[in-house]
Amino acid sequence: MPTIHEDVPAALDGQRIDRVVAMLTGVSRTEATDLVKAGAVAVDGKQATRGADRLHEGQAVVIEAPDAQPDARPEPDASVEIPVVYVDDQVVVVDKPADLVVHPGAGHVDGTMVSGLLAAFPDVVDVGDPQRPGIVHRLDRGTSGLLVVARTPEAYESLVAQLGARTVTRRYRTLVWGHPESSRGLIDAPIGRSPKHPTKMAVTSTGKEARTRYEVVSRHQEPTPTAVLTCRLETGRTHQIRVHLAAIGHSVVGDDRYDGIRQTLPVARPFLHAEELGFDHPTTGERISLQSPLPADLAAVIDQIGPAVD
């Protein structure tokens, strides 16, 4: 489910929670009430329990919203720029910028990467899920970097199978708080919906299998202890790297959802970039391997930290 974060404006001061949820998500009042009952709405960090409760100006509302309705198909939008780094008649590899939403969902119906893809590559319209045509894996809105899109049903089936067999290489570069004790390691911990905060993911015994390998690239002391890591995904759970690193006490710098905000090194988004992607071409079998350098905003953060230490 997509997540909506909103502060209550003065115009909605005193309004019922269920009415505000309905306005923000586009669902009916009954569906909004069901979302509250399901624990999908939080106010000022606490789970809302009654749709009839009133909201006040300035309160922070977080909604784990339902996906777009089946008839709300994405529309082509040529104004959405899609940085393509590889393309042929089977696949497209995109170097997604931060703040670009991959596919439509409540709160993000228009202006998504999918709309830009439909304008540039109309053939993806009938590939895979109609709500997210061509999409076989995704990146969070605040994460930049490489992802592959299928242009044909055959390519879609091949890439989904490769992801299931864990033969797709997905390497991320991140900056975390503190210094991990081990220079490399495997975080093998199931991830599911947080029982305490339903709008977040967490390591939980009832979650799905999740495995992240990490390696420390460099450790830094100034202006505060941080470390540059590379992470490789063996599974693809929601927020996997962010949740796993937070669980071992090394949250991603700039991650406002998983304890990654510090005033000593302000960053406008989670420092997480998908820098390498590798897969077998769906028809030729050739190994395709692509790299993406750190974007300017994250490179500027690296320039702010001191030299590497032993």
N, C-alpha and C positions, 0 to 999 in steps of 0.2 A: 504494500500500500504506500502511496505517496504521503508525505507529511507536510502539513500546513502550519506555519508559525505566524501568529498575528498578535499585535497589541491592540487592546480594545480602544477604538477611537472615541472621542467625546460624543459623536453622533449615536453610538450604540450603548452609551452609559445607561445602566438600569434594564437592559434587555435580557430576556431569558436566554440561557445557554443554548437550548435546542434551536431557538430562532437564529441565533448568531451562527451556529454550526451549519444550519441549512443554507444561510446566505453565503458562507465562505466556501462550502463544498458543492452547492448546486443540487443537493439531494432534497427530498421532501422532509417536512417536519417529523413525520413518523420515522423515516429513516434516520434523521438526526437524533431522535430520541433513542433509537436502537443503538446508534454509535456510542452515545453516552452510557447506556446500560452495559455495552460490551467492553467498557473501559478504554475506549479509543480517544477520549477527550481529557486533557489535563489543563488546569487553571493554576497559574503560578506554581507549577511543578507538582501539584497534587491532583490525583485522579478525580475527575468530576463524577458524581453519583446520581445527580438529579437534573434532568433537563429543565425543570421549572426554576432552578436557582438563578439569581440575577447576577449579571456581570457589571463591573465598574471600570470606568476609564483608566487605562494604563495597565490593566491586568494582562498577563501573557497567556494566550490561549494556544495550545498545541493540539492538533487534530490528526489522528492517523486515518486519513480519508480513504474512501473506496476508490477503486480504479475507475477510469472513464467507462461510461455505459456502452454496451455493445453497438448501439447505433451511432455513437459519436466517433466515427472514423476520422483519422487525421487527414487534413487537407494539404495539398502541396503549397509551399510558400517559398518562392525564389528569393525572398529577402533574408532568409536564414542562411548565413554563410557556413558551408561545410568544408573544413580544411581536409582535403583528400590527399593521402600520401601514397596510396596504391590503388589501382583499379584495373579490372579486366571484365570479361563478360560473365564471370561467376561471383566475384566478391569485390567489395569496396572496403578499404581500411581508412578510418577517419582518425585524425589527431584532434580529439574533442577539446575545445577550450573550457576552462572552468566557467561555471554559471550557466552552461547550456544544458537544459534538461533533455534526456535522451528520447523519451517517448511520452505521449499524452497521459495525463492522470488528473484527478481533481485538483484544481488550482493551477494546472499547467496544461491547458487544452491546446493552445496555439503557440507558435514560435518554438517548437521543439526541433531536435535534430532530425526526427523522422519526417517532419514537414519539409525541411530542406532537402532531405534525401529523395522524397517523392517528386520534388520539383526537378532535381538534377538527374534522377534515375527512376523514371516512372515504372520500370519493370518490377520494382520491388513491391508494388502494391499488393500482389497476390502471393507473396512469399511469407510463410509462417503465420503468426497471429495477426489478424486484421487490425488490431489496435496498436501493434508495434511491428509493422511489416519489415521483414529482413533482419530484425534484431535477434541475435542469439546470446548475447551477454550485454551487460550494461555497466556504466560507471555512474557513481553518485553525481548529483548536480555540481558539487564543489570539487570534484576530482577531475583532473585533466589527463589527457593522454590517449593512447591507442585502443581502438576496438574495431572488430571486423563485422561487416554487414554482409548478409547473403543476398545475391541478386536472383537466384533461381531456387526452386524447391529442392533440387538435387544438392546444391551447395548448402542450403539450410540443414538438410538431414545430415550431411557429412560433418558440418561444423558442430552441430548439437551432439553427434556421436563422439567427436573428438573431445569435446568438453567433458562428456560423461566418462570417457576413458582416461581423462587427465593427461592428454598428450599435447594440449595447447599450452604454450609457454606464456605466462603473464607475470612480468616482473615490474614491481613498483618501487619508486624511490620516495622515502619519507624522512622527515625530521621529527625526532621524539624528544620528550623531556627526560633528562637523566641519562645515565650510562648503564645499559644492560650488562649484567655480570658476565655472560657468555658472549664470545665474539660471533657465534652463530647458534641457531637452535631451531627447534620445531615446536610450534604451539599447536597442540592437538586437543581441542576442547570444543564441545558441542555448543552451537549458538541457536538461540530462539528468542521469542518475545520476552522482555524483562517482566518478571512477575510484580515488581515494585513500580516500574515506570513503563506502562504499556506502549508508550510512543517510542521506546528505545529497544534495541537489541541487547542481549547479554549472554555471557557464558552461563548455561543452565543445563542441568542433567536431563531435562526433557527436550532439549534442542536437537538440531540436526548435526550430523558429523561435520566438522570444520577443521581444516589443517592449513596452517600458514608457516612457511619456512622464512627465517630472517637471517641476515648477515650484517654485522656492523661494518660500515665503510670507514667512518671516522668518529672520534669523540672530541667534544669541544667544551671549554670551560667558561668562555666569555660570550655574552654578558651573563650567562647562567649555564649550568651543565645541560648539554644537549648531545644527541648523537644522530648521525646520518645512517640510515639503514636501507638495504634493499630487501624487499619481501617478494616471495613467490607464492602464488595461490595454488593449492592442490584441490581446493573446493571453491565454490562461489556463493557464499552466503551473504545476505544483506549486511553491509557495513563490516565485513569480516575482518579486514586488517585493522580497522579502527577499534573494534571491540576486543580483538585478541591482544593488541598492544596495550590498550588500557587495562586489560585484565592482568597483565604481568607488571603493571606499575609504570608503564612508559607510554603515556598517551601521545597521540599525534599532535604536534604543535599546531595551534590554530583551530582545533576541533572543538566547536562549542557544544557538541552533544555528549562527548565522552571525556570531559574534564581536561581539555587541551588548551584552555585559555589562561595565559599568564601575562601580566602587564610588562614583565621584563623583556618580552619579545613578542610584540603584537603582530599577528598575521591575520589577514582578512578572510582566510578560508583554511580548511585543513590542508596541511602540507603533505599532499599525496598526489603522485604523478605516475601514470602507467607508462613507463619508459621503454618497455620491450614487449613485443607480441610475436609469437611464432606459432605456425600451424601448417598442416599439410594441405596443399592446394586440392580442392575437392575433385578436380578432374585429372590433373597431371600427376598428383602425388608429390610434386616438388615441395620442399620445405621452404616456406616463406617466413623470413625473419626480418622484423623492422624495429627501428629504434626512434625514440623521440627525445630531444634534449629538454632540459628543464625550461619551462616557460619563464618569461621575464620576471613575473611577480615572485616566483619561488627562487629564482637565481638571485634576486635582490635580497631575499632573506638570508641566503648563504653568505652574501657579502657583509651582512651585519654581524655574523658570529666570528669569534676569534679563530686563530689557527688550530689545526688538529693537535691533540695531545696524545701521548702514549697511553 
